[in-house]
Amino acid sequence: MSMTLVSVPQSRLLATAIPGPRSIELHAERLKHVTSGFGITLPVFIDRAEGAILQDVDGNRIVDFASGIAVTSVGASNPRVQAHVGDQLARFTHTCFMVTEYDSFTEVCRWLNEHTPGDFEKRTALFSTGAEAIENAIKIARSATGRQKVLVFDDAYHGRSLLTMAMTAKENPYKLNFGPFPAEVHRAPFAAPLRWPTGASHATAEALAAVERILTAEGPETFAAMVIEPIQGEGGFIVPSPGFLPGLREIATRHGIVFVLDEIQAGMGRTGTLFASNDEQVAGDITVTAKALAGGLPLSAVTGRVELMNAVHAGGLGGTYAGNPLACAAALGVFEAFADGTLVDNARQIEATARAILEPLLTDTSIVAEVRGRGAMLAVEFADRGTLVPRSELAKDIAARCHAQGLLVLVCGSYGNVIRLLPPLVIETALLADGLNVLRDVIQQVNAAAQAALLETVAA
């Protein structure tokens, strides 16, 4: 049975309290059947989604500043993605590329080989999830180098599988009670300007020196890979100090270490360039993509130098669902959406609009420590001015107030004190401004309440 769906208006609407009665009912049913190990940011059930609006089962229209954690960058129901997936669905849903082949797998690999940074011949392998791709990047690096160790960084997030949990920095909720973890994973400081102990101007040089010390102590010839996010995601949307990524690139090259760029959250136009590493003019020996790659269908990729990618024996890479035909079709639709450059331009415009509305909070409040990020990958960090003591309770309160007003935002950061903004790159200007104004007003309200509480404490 088919039916014609009316387009979802691109405007915020509170038809009920959020969550509404039907969502509350469905959430109660969820609790009876779904493990409590899955968390929830906002307990509403979505009926339809389009552009930058999530419409729930109670008729509320929620402004989406999450994009399914940076997945639906081309919109939640992009017509190009729908057309490609619909055509593929009519033909077949699966054969397993390791059993019989289909051309869309090859076409996705071709596009990634051509567009991923690096002026060298490349090959690509497709998988299903970001964590799966990261694990395969490590397998490839180890196979190619004959080495075992992996260097990662403070505040990193690379996934929820056993190896990627070892590579991820944050203990709770990602690693708590799940050990022991694989060995040979070593951690170095990330050049984070805001919180660098001796000041932002020293971050790059001192962080690079720390990397050199770790490599010297362990033996640089024992490291297969150095893995880093060009802009950190779950760790707090931290943009590294200038020169840090190029410095790491030089160190990796000098020691024959495979330089792996985790572009899972920052890639596919999110930062205002097709890949975040373009901003740094740095290319990885291997680049990992996922999330926005297939517009909501599970697809990830490892793209790298041909001599690395072909170092693995035949049959050593793969997976039953790796590069599923429906996901590959969706990716071809995403590539079409990016073809004219409009979406990356939109990302830059989103940043300009957001900064104009949010940066005055740096002086107008005492709780906003930094507004940072690139393109449509932005964050607001909450901490006491001067001391930079993290205020996770404020971030949680602000997020909850935004949710109640129909704006979906996510909290992240190693201290849980950062609100990240990931609007779809197709968001309309008026809707973007509406969501940003809600966020700004809520921050001002929470700041006023915090100031009042402080005065009461002092008076007492």
C-alpha positions as CSV (number, residue, x, y, z in Angstrom):
1,M,0.0,0.0,0.0
2,S,1.3,3.4,-0.9
3,M,0.2,6.9,0.2
4,T,1.2,10.4,-0.5
5,L,2.9,12.2,2.4
6,V,2.4,15.9,2.9
7,S,5.7,17.8,3.3
8,V,6.6,18.6,6.9
9,P,6.6,22.4,7.5
10,Q,10.0,23.7,8.3
11,S,9.0,25.5,11.5
12,R,8.9,24.8,15.2
13,L,5.6,23.9,16.7
14,L,4.6,22.9,20.2
15,A,1.3,21.0,19.9
16,T,1.7,19.4,23.4
17,A,4.2,19.4,26.1
18,I,7.4,17.6,25.2
19,P,7.2,14.7,25.5
20,G,3.5,14.4,24.6
21,P,1.0,11.8,25.8
22,R,1.5,9.4,22.9
23,S,5.3,9.5,23.2
24,I,5.0,8.9,27.0
25,E,2.8,5.9,26.2
26,L,5.2,4.5,23.6
27,H,8.2,5.1,25.9
28,A,6.5,3.1,28.7
29,E,6.2,0.3,26.2
30,R,9.8,0.6,25.2
31,L,10.9,0.1,28.8
32,K,9.1,-3.2,28.8
33,H,11.0,-4.6,25.8
34,V,14.3,-2.7,25.2
35,T,17.4,-3.1,27.3
36,S,18.1,-0.2,29.7
37,G,21.6,-0.2,28.4
38,F,20.4,2.1,25.6
39,G,20.3,5.7,26.8
40,I,17.9,8.3,25.5
41,T,18.4,12.1,25.0
42,L,14.8,13.1,24.4
43,P,12.0,10.5,25.0
44,V,9.8,11.4,22.0
45,F,8.8,9.1,19.2
46,I,9.3,10.5,15.7
47,D,6.6,10.0,13.1
48,R,8.2,11.9,10.2
49,A,11.3,13.9,9.6
50,E,12.2,16.2,6.8
51,G,14.9,18.9,6.3
52,A,15.7,20.1,9.8
53,I,12.4,19.2,11.5
54,L,11.5,16.1,13.5
55,Q,7.8,15.7,13.8
56,D,6.7,13.4,16.7
57,V,3.7,11.2,17.2
58,D,2.0,14.0,19.1
59,G,2.3,16.5,16.3
60,N,5.2,18.5,17.8
61,R,7.7,19.9,15.3
62,I,11.2,19.8,16.8
63,V,14.1,21.8,15.4
64,D,16.9,19.2,14.8
65,F,20.3,20.4,15.9
66,A,21.5,16.8,16.2
67,S,21.2,15.3,12.7
68,G,21.1,11.8,14.3
69,I,24.6,12.6,15.7
70,A,25.9,14.1,12.4
71,V,24.3,11.5,10.2
72,T,21.5,13.2,8.3
73,S,23.6,16.1,7.0
74,V,21.7,16.2,3.7
75,G,18.4,16.2,5.6
76,A,16.4,13.4,7.2
77,S,14.5,12.5,3.9
78,N,16.7,13.8,1.1
79,P,15.0,13.1,-2.2
80,R,18.2,12.1,-4.0
81,V,18.9,9.5,-1.3
82,Q,15.3,8.3,-1.4
83,A,15.4,7.9,-5.2
84,H,18.6,5.9,-5.3
85,V,17.5,3.7,-2.4
86,G,14.0,3.2,-3.9
87,D,15.5,2.1,-7.2
88,Q,17.9,-0.3,-5.4
89,L,15.1,-1.7,-3.2
90,A,13.1,-2.6,-6.2
91,R,16.0,-4.6,-7.6
92,F,17.6,-6.4,-4.6
93,T,18.5,-5.7,-1.0
94,H,21.5,-7.9,-0.5
95,T,23.9,-10.4,-2.0
96,C,27.1,-9.8,0.1
97,F,29.8,-8.2,-1.9
98,M,32.2,-11.0,-1.0
99,V,29.9,-13.5,-2.7
100,T,28.6,-11.7,-5.8
101,E,29.4,-8.2,-6.8
102,Y,27.4,-5.1,-7.6
103,D,28.5,-1.8,-9.2
104,S,27.3,0.6,-6.5
105,F,30.0,-0.7,-4.1
106,T,32.7,0.1,-6.7
107,E,31.2,3.5,-7.5
108,V,31.2,4.5,-3.8
109,C,34.8,3.4,-3.6
110,R,35.7,5.4,-6.7
111,W,34.1,8.6,-5.4
112,L,36.0,8.3,-2.1
113,N,39.3,7.6,-3.8
114,E,38.8,10.7,-5.9
115,H,37.6,13.1,-3.1
116,T,39.4,12.0,0.0
117,P,42.5,14.2,0.7
118,G,45.8,12.9,-0.5
119,D,47.6,13.2,-3.9
120,F,48.4,9.5,-4.2
121,E,46.7,6.4,-5.6
122,K,44.1,5.1,-3.2
123,R,41.9,2.1,-2.6
124,T,38.7,1.9,-0.4
125,A,37.1,-0.8,1.7
126,L,33.4,-0.4,2.8
127,F,31.9,-1.6,6.1
128,S,28.8,-0.8,8.2
129,T,29.7,1.3,11.3
130,G,32.3,3.8,12.3
131,A,33.8,1.5,15.0
132,E,34.0,-1.3,12.5
133,A,35.9,0.9,10.0
134,I,38.3,2.1,12.7
135,E,39.1,-1.5,13.7
136,N,39.7,-2.4,10.1
137,A,42.0,0.6,9.7
138,I,44.1,-0.7,12.6
139,K,44.1,-4.2,11.0
140,I,45.3,-2.7,7.7
141,A,48.0,-0.6,9.4
142,R,49.3,-3.6,11.4
143,S,49.3,-5.9,8.3
144,A,51.2,-3.3,6.2
145,T,53.8,-2.4,8.9
146,G,54.2,-5.6,10.8
147,R,53.9,-3.5,14.0
148,Q,51.4,-3.6,16.8
149,K,51.1,-0.4,18.8
150,V,48.5,2.3,18.3
151,L,48.8,5.9,19.4
152,V,45.6,7.8,20.3
153,F,44.8,11.1,22.1
154,D,43.2,12.6,25.2
155,D,39.5,13.2,24.8
156,A,39.3,10.9,21.8
157,Y,36.2,9.0,20.8
158,H,36.5,6.2,18.2
159,G,33.7,3.8,19.0
160,R,32.0,1.2,21.2
161,S,33.6,-2.1,20.1
162,L,36.3,-3.6,22.3
163,L,39.3,-2.2,20.5
164,T,37.7,1.2,19.9
165,M,36.7,1.4,23.5
166,A,40.4,1.0,24.4
167,M,41.1,3.9,21.9
168,T,38.3,6.1,23.4
169,A,39.3,8.3,26.3
170,K,36.0,8.8,28.3
171,E,35.3,6.1,30.9
172,N,31.6,6.7,31.6
173,P,29.4,5.7,29.8
174,Y,31.6,4.2,27.1
175,K,34.1,2.0,28.9
176,L,32.6,1.5,32.4
177,N,32.5,-2.2,33.4
178,F,33.5,-3.4,30.0
179,G,37.2,-4.2,30.5
180,P,39.7,-5.6,30.2
181,F,40.6,-3.9,26.9
182,P,43.1,-4.8,24.2
183,A,46.7,-3.9,25.0
184,E,49.1,-1.8,22.9
185,V,47.0,1.3,22.8
186,H,48.9,4.4,24.1
187,R,47.5,7.9,24.7
188,A,49.1,11.3,24.1
189,P,47.9,14.8,24.9
190,F,45.6,16.6,22.4
191,A,46.6,20.2,21.7
192,A,43.4,21.7,23.2
193,P,43.8,25.5,23.3
194,L,41.2,26.4,26.0
195,R,42.5,24.1,28.7
196,W,46.2,23.7,27.9
197,P,48.0,24.1,31.2
198,T,50.6,26.7,30.1
199,G,48.3,28.6,27.7
200,A,47.0,28.2,24.2
201,S,50.1,29.6,22.6
202,H,52.2,26.7,23.9
203,A,49.8,23.9,23.2
204,T,51.1,22.8,19.8
205,A,54.8,22.7,20.6
206,E,54.3,21.0,24.0
207,A,51.8,18.5,22.8
208,L,54.0,17.5,19.9
209,A,57.0,17.2,22.3
210,A,54.9,14.9,24.4
211,V,54.1,12.7,21.4
212,E,57.8,12.4,20.7
213,R,58.6,11.5,24.3
214,I,56.0,8.7,24.2
215,L,57.3,7.3,20.9
216,T,60.9,7.4,22.1
217,A,60.0,5.7,25.4
218,E,58.0,2.9,23.6
219,G,60.1,2.7,20.4
220,P,58.7,4.5,17.4
221,E,59.4,1.4,15.3
222,T,56.8,-0.5,17.3
223,F,53.9,1.8,16.4
224,A,51.6,0.7,13.5
225,A,49.2,3.7,13.6
226,M,48.5,7.1,14.9
227,V,44.8,7.8,15.0
228,I,43.2,11.2,15.5
229,E,40.0,13.1,14.8
230,P,40.8,16.4,13.0
231,I,38.1,18.0,15.2
232,Q,37.2,15.9,18.2
233,G,33.6,14.8,18.5
234,E,32.4,13.3,21.7
235,G,35.3,14.8,23.5
236,G,33.8,18.2,23.1
237,F,34.1,19.4,19.5
238,I,37.7,20.5,20.3
239,V,39.5,22.2,17.4
240,P,43.3,21.5,17.8
241,S,45.8,24.3,18.0
242,P,47.2,25.5,14.7
243,G,50.0,23.4,13.5
244,F,49.2,20.4,15.6
245,L,47.8,18.1,12.9
246,P,50.6,19.0,10.4
247,G,53.1,18.4,13.2
248,L,51.7,14.9,13.8
249,R,51.7,14.2,10.1
250,E,55.4,15.0,10.0
251,I,56.2,12.8,13.0
252,A,54.2,9.9,11.6
253,T,56.0,10.2,8.2
254,R,59.4,10.4,9.9
255,H,58.8,7.2,11.9
256,G,56.9,5.2,9.2
257,I,53.7,5.2,11.3
258,V,50.4,5.1,9.4
259,F,48.6,8.4,10.0
260,V,44.9,7.6,10.4
261,L,42.4,10.5,10.2
262,D,39.0,9.7,11.9
263,E,36.6,11.8,9.8
264,I,33.6,9.9,11.0
265,Q,31.9,12.9,12.6
266,A,33.7,15.8,11.1
267,G,33.7,14.7,7.5
268,M,31.3,14.9,4.6
269,G,30.9,18.6,4.5
270,R,30.2,19.1,8.1
271,T,33.0,21.7,8.8
272,G,32.5,23.7,5.6
273,T,34.9,21.7,3.6
274,L,34.3,18.2,2.2
275,F,36.7,16.8,4.9
276,A,37.8,18.5,8.0
277,S,41.4,17.7,7.3
278,N,41.2,19.9,4.2
279,D,41.1,22.9,6.6
280,E,44.5,21.8,7.9
281,Q,45.9,20.9,4.5
282,V,46.8,17.5,5.9
283,A,46.1,14.1,4.3
284,G,46.0,10.8,6.2
285,D,47.6,7.7,4.9
286,I,44.2,6.3,5.8
287,T,41.0,8.3,6.2
288,V,37.9,6.8,7.9
289,T,34.4,8.0,7.1
290,A,30.9,7.0,8.2
291,K,27.9,8.8,9.8
292,A,26.8,11.2,7.0
293,L,28.3,9.1,4.3
294,A,25.0,7.4,3.4
295,G,22.4,9.8,4.7
296,G,21.1,7.6,7.5
297,L,21.8,4.1,6.2
298,P,24.7,2.2,7.9
299,L,27.8,2.6,5.8
300,S,31.4,3.3,6.7
301,A,34.7,3.4,4.7
302,V,38.4,3.1,5.0
303,T,40.2,4.9,2.2
304,G,44.0,4.9,2.0
305,R,47.2,4.5,0.1
306,V,47.1,1.6,-2.3
307,E,50.2,-0.1,-0.9
308,L,48.6,-0.1,2.6
309,M,45.1,-1.1,1.5
310,N,46.4,-3.9,-0.7
311,A,48.8,-5.2,2.0
312,V,46.0,-7.3,3.6
313,H,45.6,-10.9,2.3
314,A,42.5,-11.7,0.2
315,G,39.6,-12.5,2.6
316,G,41.2,-10.6,5.4
317,L,38.7,-7.8,5.1
318,G,34.9,-7.9,4.7
319,G,31.7,-8.6,6.6
320,T,28.3,-9.9,5.7
321,Y,26.7,-6.5,5.5
322,A,29.8,-4.5,4.5
323,G,28.9,-2.1,1.8
324,N,25.2,-3.3,1.7
325,P,23.6,-2.3,-1.7
326,L,20.9,-0.1,-0.1
327,A,23.6,1.8,1.9
328,C,25.8,2.2,-1.2
329,A,22.8,3.5,-3.2
330,A,22.1,6.0,-0.4
331,A,25.7,7.2,-0.5
332,L,25.5,7.8,-4.3
333,G,22.5,10.1,-3.5
334,V,24.6,11.9,-0.9
335,F,27.4,12.4,-3.4
336,E,24.9,14.0,-5.8
337,A,23.7,16.3,-3.1
338,F,27.2,17.5,-2.5
339,A,28.1,17.9,-6.2
340,D,27.4,21.6,-6.7
341,G,29.1,22.8,-3.6
342,T,25.9,24.3,-2.1
343,L,26.0,22.2,1.1
344,V,29.5,23.0,2.1
345,D,28.7,26.7,1.5
346,N,25.7,26.2,3.7
347,A,27.9,24.9,6.5
348,R,30.0,28.0,6.4
349,Q,26.9,30.2,6.5
350,I,25.5,28.2,9.4
351,E,28.8,29.0,11.3
352,A,28.5,32.7,10.5
353,T,24.9,32.9,11.7
354,A,25.6,30.8,14.9
355,R,28.6,32.9,15.9
356,A,26.8,36.2,15.4
357,I,24.0,35.0,17.8
358,L,26.1,33.0,20.3
359,E,29.5,34.7,20.6
360,P,28.1,37.8,22.5
361,L,27.4,35.3,25.3
362,L,31.1,35.2,26.0
363,T,30.9,38.7,27.5
364,D,27.2,38.8,28.4
365,T,27.3,35.8,30.7
366,S,29.7,34.3,33.3
367,I,29.1,30.7,32.3
368,V,30.1,30.4,28.6
369,A,33.8,29.6,28.4
370,E,34.1,29.1,24.7
371,V,32.1,29.1,21.4
372,R,34.1,26.9,19.0
373,G,34.1,24.7,16.0
374,R,33.9,25.0,12.2
375,G,31.1,25.1,9.8
376,A,28.0,23.3,11.1
377,M,30.1,21.4,13.8
378,L,29.9,23.9,16.6
379,A,29.9,23.8,20.4
380,V,29.3,26.0,23.5
381,E,31.4,25.0,26.6
382,F,30.1,25.9,30.0
383,A,32.5,26.6,32.9
384,D,33.1,29.2,35.5
385,R,34.9,32.2,34.1
386,G,38.5,32.5,35.2
387,T,38.8,29.1,36.9
388,L,37.3,27.1,34.0
389,V,35.7,24.7,36.5
390,P,33.4,22.6,34.2
391,R,29.6,23.2,34.8
392,S,28.1,20.0,33.5
393,E,24.9,20.6,35.5
394,L,24.4,23.8,33.5
395,A,24.8,22.1,30.2
396,K,22.3,19.4,31.3
397,D,19.8,22.1,32.4
398,I,20.2,24.1,29.2
399,A,19.7,21.1,27.0
400,A,16.5,20.1,29.0
401,R,15.1,23.6,28.6
402,C,15.8,23.6,24.9
403,H,14.1,20.2,24.5
404,A,11.0,21.5,26.3
405,Q,10.9,24.4,23.8
406,G,11.2,22.1,20.8
407,L,14.9,22.4,20.1
408,L,16.9,19.2,20.0
409,V,20.5,19.7,21.2
410,L,23.1,17.2,22.4
411,V,25.5,17.3,25.4
412,C,29.0,16.1,25.0
413,G,32.6,16.6,26.3
414,S,34.8,14.7,28.6
415,Y,33.3,16.7,31.5
416,G,29.8,16.6,30.1
417,N,29.7,20.4,30.0
418,V,29.5,21.1,26.3
419,I,26.4,21.5,24.1
420,R,27.1,20.6,20.5
421,L,25.3,21.9,17.5
422,L,24.9,19.6,14.4
423,P,22.1,21.0,12.3
424,P,21.5,19.5,8.9
425,L,23.3,21.4,6.1
426,V,19.9,21.9,4.4
427,I,18.4,23.9,7.3
428,E,16.6,27.0,6.3
429,T,17.9,30.3,7.5
430,A,14.8,31.3,9.4
431,L,14.6,27.9,11.2
432,L,18.3,28.1,12.1
433,A,17.9,31.5,13.6
434,D,14.8,30.4,15.5
435,G,16.7,27.5,17.0
436,L,19.8,29.6,17.9
437,N,17.6,32.3,19.5
438,V,16.0,29.6,21.7
439,L,19.4,28.4,22.7
440,R,20.7,31.9,23.4
441,D,17.7,32.8,25.5
442,V,17.9,29.7,27.5
443,I,21.6,30.2,28.2
444,Q,20.8,33.8,29.4
445,Q,18.0,32.4,31.7
446,V,20.3,29.8,33.2
447,N,23.1,32.4,33.6
448,A,20.7,34.7,35.5
449,A,19.6,31.9,37.7
450,A,23.2,30.9,38.4
451,Q,24.1,34.5,39.3
452,A,21.2,34.8,41.6
453,A,22.1,31.5,43.4
454,L,25.7,32.8,43.8
455,L,24.5,36.0,45.3
456,E,22.3,34.1,47.8
457,T,25.3,31.9,48.7
458,V,27.5,35.0,49.3
459,A,24.8,36.7,51.3
460,A,24.4,33.6,53.5
